[in-house]
Amino acid sequence: MQVAFAEAMADPQSYLGLADFYQHKRDLLADALSGSRFELLPSRGSFFMLARFSHFSPLTDDEVCTEFDP
């Protein structure tokens, strides 16, 4: 695995575009959720997105995850 990682890191094109790639995907998700009741929280410098839902649900985040867990 270390050899494969070293080979991938030897080619800057394999990782230099990742930030733009993930930002584009995050922006697509933000656009899709923009008309929803979720309040999207700023998340610069990461692919992660946080959304507040407390103004339309009394449940905690743990309760929501438990309720919707298949």
VENSUL-V138636 format. One record per helix or strand of 3 or more residues. SS is the DSSP state (H for helix, E for strand). FROM is the first residue (numbers start at 0). TO is the last residue. If there is no record, write none. Layout:
ss->(SS & SS)
from->(FROM & FROM)
to->(TO & TO)
//
This chain:
ss->(H & H & H & E & E & H)
from->(1 & 11 & 17 & 38 & 49 & 60)
to->(9 & 13 & 32 & 40 & 51 & 66)
//
